[in-house]
Amino acid sequence: MIFNLGGAPPCLSRLGGMGGELHSREMLSNGKVERGDDQKVGLPGVPRGVRMVSMKPEIGFVGLGTMGKWMALNLIKAGFPLKFFARRKEVIEEVTSQGGKAVPSLKELARQSAWIIFCLPNTETVEEVLFGKDGMVDVLRPGQVVIDCGTIHPLATRKIAQSLMGKGIPFLDAPVSGMEARAKDGTLTIMVGGEESVFQKVRPALEAMGNKIIYAGASGNGQMMKMINNVMFDIHCAALAELLALAVKMGLDPEEVVAVVRSGTGQCFAVDNFGPLILERNFVPGYPMTDAYKDMVYAVEISSAQRIPLPVTAAAMVTYQMALDQGLGRENKGAMVKVWERVLGVQVRKSKN
């Protein structure tokens, strides 16, 4: 039985401050007051036989693009009340139809949310959303949590975390790994940097979006781990591009080369994902090179600042930059093969048979 006094929502109180759980009152047959599962509490003014039933905190979401839209929908499926800020009409309609609530501005989203999740494309956009003219920072309150699931500069992340912590607002970097299909399935890998107690607090929301959640340590470590993952993938893609072109130049069947590598010691996700696409001359699926270039830039900047040589990364950067200079930036990373096809005068594709 739920008590609903005077037509008000069945809410007794908000415990633990902003970002804590919302509770309702429910009669128990044993006449005891419970909070959560089996934890007994004695709250003054609460009638005997009332149970505290926890509800999930309000989440605000910004960045409902290729990945973010599915992440937001999975939060709704997991029972989180979700509000969001978006500009595209089709996104607003889709997420609203699944139970999300659109709000008109970033500031209003910040006012109405306990936990705020970003899935934005770069450092500059995150800084604008937080600290820009129409940004959130002026209305954020101590106890709210900001979670950045996009991929931004690890060193900038640490500066943002320091700035918000001065206002009593924890900032977690929680970049995700996995393509759109895994975002849709809720099976992303999420690497988290920041205060561990805050990470544990918001973990249920992260688990609604991913199935491998890794606590990486201090602020910025999640982004650093993601950058290393992405740059390693970029290196594999650059190697695939030059070696497939070499194979064709030397008279090998590229389809057979891809099959051998996928079953041999050279197997990697770059070959599994882009090998078949290159053979089909399909350079559309996947993240455009222009947008993904930031990871290589971050690695080179950190290498320079810390005086850490990265010779293999630097070599892969040459292929990446040549591809961008040839106008291939809106194509996927498999299109790097076109750089070496042009140099060697070959084309990597399936045979017509």
N, C-alpha and C positions, 0 to 999 in steps of 0.2 A: 504494500500500500504506500503510495507517495503522498506526502502532505503538500498541498498547494494552497498557501494562505492568501486570501483576498485576490485570487486570480493571478498572482505573481508567478513567475517561473519557479519550478521546484528546486530553488537554490538556497541553501542555508548560508554558506559563506565561502569566500575564496581564501584558502589557507596557503601559507608559504609565500605570500606576496605575488608580484607579477610573474607569470610563467608557472605558477603552482597549479594544482589541480582544482577544478571546480567541483563542488559536492552538492548532492541532493539528499533529501531525507526519506528514508524508507523504513517501514515498520518491520521488526523481526519478531518471530514467535517466542524467542527466549528472553525477550525483554532487555537485551543488552545493546549498547551502542557500538557500532563497528566502523572503522575507517579502512578503506581498501578491502583486502581479502579477509584476514582473520585478526588484524590488529585491533585491540580493544582500546577505546579512548573514553575519557570522562570529560565532556565539554559542558561548562556551566550553561544552564538555560536550555539544554537539549532534553526533551522529554525522554523517559525510559521507553525502550523499544524502538528507537530510531537508528537507522543505519545510514552511514555516510557513503554514498555511491559516487565513485570518482568519474569525472568526465574529462575529456582531453582538452588541452589548451588551444586557444585560437592561434592559427598560423596565418601569417601574411606571406604571400609569394610574389616575387618580382622576377620576370624573365621567363615567359612561357613560350620559348622557342622550340626547336626540334627535340631537345632533351627535357627542358623544364616543364613543358605541357604535360608530358606523361608522369613526371615526378609529382606534379601537383595533383593529377588525377589519382595517383596511387595513395597520396596522403588522404584524399577524400574517401577512397575505398577503405582505408584503415581506420576511419571514424574520426579523423581530425576535422574540426570546423575550419574551413579554409576561405580566406578572403584574398583577393589578388588585384594587382594593377596591371592592365594590359591595354594596348591601343588597337590591335587588330580585331576587327568585328567578328571574324570567324572563330578566333580563339576565345573571345569573350562569350560567344554563344555556346560553344562546345563545353567549356568548363562550367559555365552557369547551369547548363542542362544536366550536368552530373552532380550538382549540389554546391558548387563554389559560388561566392558572392563577389562581384566586381565592385571596386571602390574607385572614386574619381581621381584620386591623387596619391602620390607617395606619402605625403604627410598624413593624410587620413588613414592610409593603410597602417602606418606606424602607430597612430593613436589607438587603433582598434585591435592590435595584435600583441600577443605575448611573445611568440617566437617569430622571427622574420627570416625568410630564406631567399637568398639571391641565386639565380642561375643565369649570370650575365656574361657577355662575351670577352671582356677584357678589363684591365686595371682601371682605365680611364672611366669606363661606364660605372663601375662600382663606386669610385670616388665621387662621381657626379650624383649618383643616387643618394649617397650619404651626405656629402658636404656641399653639393651644388646649390644654386639659387632656390630651387624647389625641392631640395633634398630633405632627408628624414632627421638629420642629427638634432635639429632644434626641438623636436617634439618627442624624441626617444627618452625613456625614463629608466632610472636604475632598476635592475632586475629583469628587464627585457633581455632577450638573447638574439643576436644577429648571426646567421649562419650563411657563409658564402660557399655555394656549391659549384661556382664557376671556376675557371682556370685563370688565375691572375699571377702577377709577379710575387714570388715568395718574400722578397725584401719589402715590397710595398705592403704586403699583408701584415707584416710585423708592425709597420708604422700605423696602419689603420687600427690594429688591435690596441696599440698603446694609446692612441687618441681616444678611442671609445672607452677604454678602461678608466681613463681619467674622469669619465662621466658616470662610472658605475655600470657600464653596459658591456657584458662579455661578448667577444667576437671570436667565432670559430671559423677556421678555414677547413672546408670539407669538400674538396673537389671530387668529382665522380669520374670513373673510368668505365667505358663500355659504350657501345653505339646505341642508336635509337631503339633497336629491338630490345636491348636489355633495359633501357629506361622504361619502355612500355611494359615489360614483364616484371619490373621491380627487382631486377637482379644485378644492379650496378655494384661496382666496388667503390667504396667511399673511404677516403683517407683523411683523417681528422687531426688538426693541430689546434692547440689552445688548452685552456684549463680543464683538467681531467674531470673534475666534479661537474662542470657544466656539460661536458661531453656525455657523461653518464645520464644527466638529467634529460637531455634531448635525444638520447639514443633511440627511444621508440619511434620518433619521427624519421630518423635516418634508416631504421630497419624497415620502414614502410616503403622506402625508395630503393634499398639495396639489400643484398644478401651476404655481402662480405664487408664488414665495417672494421676498419683498422685505426686504432689510436696511435698516432705517430709521434706524439710528444708536444713540445712547446709550439707556440704560435708560429705559423709559417711552415712548419714541418709537413703538414698535409700538402701544401702547394709544392714544396720541394720534392716530395715523393712523387706527386703527379707529374711534375716537370721531367724528372728522371725517366719515368715510365714513357712519357710521350716522346722524349728525345730518342730513347732507345728504339721506339717504333719508327721514328723518322729515319734513323740510321739504317734500319732494316729495309725500309722502303727505297732509300737511295741506293743501297747495295743491290736490291732486286732490279731496279731500273737499269743500272749499268751492266749487270751480269746477264740479264735476259737479252739485251742488245748484243753483247759479246757472243752469246751462244748462237744467235742467228747469224751473225757475221762469220762465225767459224763453221757454219753448216749444220748445226744441230736443230732438231725439231723443238720449238719452244714449248709445245704442249707436253712433249715427253720430259723436257727439262723440269717443268713445273710439277709434273707427276712424281718424278724422282725426288726432287727437293722436298715435296710435301710428305714423302714417306721416309726420308733420310734424315741425316744429322743436321741438315740446313733448314729443317722445318721451323717455321715461326708464323705468327699471326699475319704478318705482312704478306707472306707467300700464300697462306690459306685464303686471305681476304682479297688481295689485289691480283694474285696470279691469274685466277680465272677471269677476272674483269678485264685485265690487260689483253688476254687472249681474245676476248669478245670485243675489244676496242670500246669498252664501256667505262667512261671516265666521269660519270655523273654521281653514282651512289657514294656517300661518305662526306666527310667534312672537307670543305674547300681549302686548298693550300694557303690561300691568302689569310684565312681566319686562323689556321693552325700554325702559321709561321711564328707567332709570338713565343712558342715554347723554345724554338731554336734561338731566338733573340735573347730570351731570359737566360738560357744556359751560357751563351757567349758573354753576356754582361756580367754574370756571376764569375765566370772564368777569368775575365779581365780584372774585376774588382778584387778577387781573392788570389790572383796570380796562380791559378790552377790550370795547367795545360790540358786541353781536350782535343788532341790531334784528330781523332776519328770523327768527333762531332764537327770540327772545323771542315773536314773533307766533305761530310754529308751536307753541310751548309752551302758549299759551292754548287752542288747539284740542285738544291732547293732554290737558291737564288737565280740560277740559270733558268729554271722552270718558270719562276715568277717573271723574269725579264723577257721571256718568250711569250708572255700573255696567257699562261696556263693557270693562273691563280684561282679561277673559279671552278677548276676541275679538281678531282680527288688526287691523292698522293700517287696513285698508280700512273698518273699522267707524267710523272718524272721520267718515265721510259722514253717519252718523245724527245727529250734532250739528247739522249745517246743514240736514238734512232737517227736523228738529224746528223750527228757527228759521224756515225758509221755508215750512213746511207742504207739502212735496213728498216724493216717494220716487223714488230713482234705481233703475231696474230695466229689464230687457228688456221690449219690447212683447210682448203675448200672441200676436201674429200669428206 
